[in-house]
Amino acid sequence: MPVCIQPADVHSAVAYPQAPQSMPPSEFDVDKVRTTLKQFVRDWSGDGRCEREACYGPILDELALLFPLERWSVPLKSTPDSMHLCRQTD
């Protein structure tokens, strides 16, 4: 199977399998993608809020305890008034 190398950043590359051009996706593959997309939409839409909070809430709560936001957040820096972000032309 051919492999396509796509750099994730300057220092590393990740290999992704590449489907042969002559082979269309199977009905199983198309159905799997369709099911995954429906599940994603259901999980992250308003309709899935209760289920999402029940499933992900305990995990997010534990992560918040282990890694408090105050410990990791970086304060925003403001630009001095004398510094302009765009150049004015006459």
Steps between C-alpha positions, in 0.01 A plus 500: 500500500648841407577737787462876485735698726352826622708708741318578825751773575852599401667234716286191443294322240204264533434221251140459385388206286382616162224314319588396146342731244342212306315360802180682602390486866294198593139528615622396846748793507235748384253371760765524774574864408128581486440341843801675654389840369145448629636402841729804505211735415275337758768516771588865443159648413245635745309172478795307641579739783366282784677190375819698433500646852438155651782339301762773480411700813678276753810485279509878452443557873792273587723671245404839644606377846829358375584788268340825626456762231671768710815291502520467122345814356724769358397861568413703192745776420366827373681705240618847599290788367793621294516169313255464213401167349443637152671767300303800389551635151431854380 
